[in-house]
Amino acid sequence: MSDLRRRLAGVGGGLFGAVLCTVPADAAERIFFNYGLLGFSLPVSDLETYTRTGVMSERRAFLASLAGAKDVVGLRDALNTPLPFSQAQVAQLTYTPLGERTLQRIGNLLRTDTDNNGFLALRAASILAAHRA
C-alpha cells in the first residue's frame, strides 16, 4: 500500500473514530450497522464505555468475537486517537470527492435508523466533532 493510501486510510479511520467517539450525545442513542443481509444496532453508551474503559457489553463482546482481537484493539485505538483538524478543515475534506466517497462507503455500513445511507449524518457529525475538539 502506498504511503498516500495509508495516510488517507488513516484519515478515514480517524474520522470514523471521531464521529463515533465525540458526537453520540447529540447524534443518536444507537448506531445502526448494515453489512449485506446482516444488520444490527449497538447502543452508543456501549461503545463509549468500551472506548473509555476497554470493558465490553455482552452484545459488544459477541460482535468482537466475530471481528477478531486485533481489529477490536485497532478500533479502540482509532476511537481514542484525537485528530488535529479544525472544523473548517474537516468541512473542506468532507466536501471533496475523496471525502464524499469515503463517507458514502462508511455510510453504507453505518445506516440511519430509517435504513438510509448515513453519509449526511456522518458529514454533519464529523464537522460537529471537529468543532468540539
C-alpha positions in Angstrom: 0.0 0.0 0.0 1.4 3.4 -0.9 2.2 5.9 1.8 -0.6 8.2 0.4 -3.2 5.5 0.6 -2.1 4.6 4.1 -2.4 8.2 5.2 -5.8 8.5 3.5 -7.0 5.3 5.2 -5.8 6.7 8.5 -7.7 9.9 8.0 -10.8 8.0 7.0 -10.4 5.7 10.1 -9.8 8.7 12.3 -12.9 10.5 11.0 -14.8 7.4 11.8 -13.4 7.3 15.3 -14.0 11.0 15.8 -17.6 10.6 14.7 -18.3 7.6 17.0 -16.4 8.9 20.0 -17.3 12.6 20.2 -20.8 13.1 19.0 -23.1 10.4 20.5 -24.9 12.7 22.9 -26.1 14.9 20.1 -26.4 12.4 17.2 -28.1 9.2 18.3 -28.6 6.7 21.1 -27.8 3.8 18.8 -25.5 3.1 15.9 -27.0 1.1 13.1 -24.7 -1.2 11.1 -25.6 -2.9 7.9 -23.3 -5.4 6.1 -25.1 -7.3 3.4 -28.0 -9.2 4.9 -26.6 -8.7 8.4 -27.9 -5.7 10.2 -27.7 -4.8 13.8 -27.6 -1.8 16.2 -25.4 -1.0 19.1 -26.1 1.4 21.9 -23.7 4.4 21.8 -23.3 4.0 25.5 -21.8 0.6 25.0 -19.2 2.0 22.5 -18.4 4.9 24.8 -17.8 2.6 27.8 -15.6 0.4 25.6 -13.6 3.4 24.3 -13.0 4.8 27.8 -12.5 1.6 29.9 -11.9 -1.3 27.5 -14.9 -3.1 29.1 -17.3 -4.6 26.6 -21.0 -5.2 27.0 -22.3 -8.7 26.3 -23.5 -7.7 22.8 -20.3 -5.9 22.0 -18.3 -8.9 23.1 -20.2 -11.1 20.7 -19.5 -8.7 17.8 -15.9 -8.5 18.8 -15.6 -12.3 18.7 -16.7 -12.1 15.1 -14.2 -9.4 14.3 -11.1 -10.8 16.0 -8.8 -9.4 18.7 -6.6 -7.4 16.5 -9.5 -5.5 14.9 -11.0 -4.8 18.4 -7.8 -3.3 19.7 -7.4 -1.3 16.5 -11.0 0.1 16.8 -10.4 1.2 20.4 -7.1 2.8 19.4 -8.8 4.6 16.5 -11.6 5.8 18.7 -9.2 7.2 21.3 -6.9 9.0 18.7 -7.6 12.7 18.6 -7.3 14.4 15.2 -5.7 17.8 15.0 -8.1 19.2 12.4 -10.1 22.4 12.6 -13.8 22.5 11.9 -13.1 24.3 8.6 -10.5 21.6 7.6 -12.9 18.8 8.3 -15.7 20.6 6.4 -13.4 21.1 3.4 -12.3 17.5 3.4 -15.9 16.1 3.7 -16.9 18.2 0.6 -14.1 16.9 -1.6 -14.8 14.0 -3.9 -12.5 11.8 -1.8 -14.2 12.8 1.4 -17.6 12.3 0.0 -16.7 8.8 -1.4 -15.2 7.8 2.0 -18.3 9.0 3.9 -20.6 7.2 1.3 -18.7 4.0 1.9 -18.8 4.3 5.7 -22.5 5.3 5.4 -23.2 2.0 3.6 -22.2 0.3 6.9 -23.4 2.9 9.4 -27.0 3.4 8.4 -29.6 5.8 9.8 -32.4 4.4 11.8 -34.6 4.6 8.7 -32.0 2.4 6.9 -30.7 5.2 4.6 -27.1 5.7 3.9 -25.6 7.6 6.8 -23.5 9.9 4.6 -25.1 13.2 5.5 -25.3 12.3 9.2 -21.6 11.3 9.2 -20.6 14.5 7.4 -22.6 16.6 10.0 -21.3 14.6 12.9 -17.7 14.9 11.7 -17.9 18.7 11.4 -19.6 19.0 14.8 -17.0 16.7 16.3 -14.2 18.9 15.0 -15.9 22.0 16.4 -15.9 20.4 19.9 -12.3 19.2 19.8 
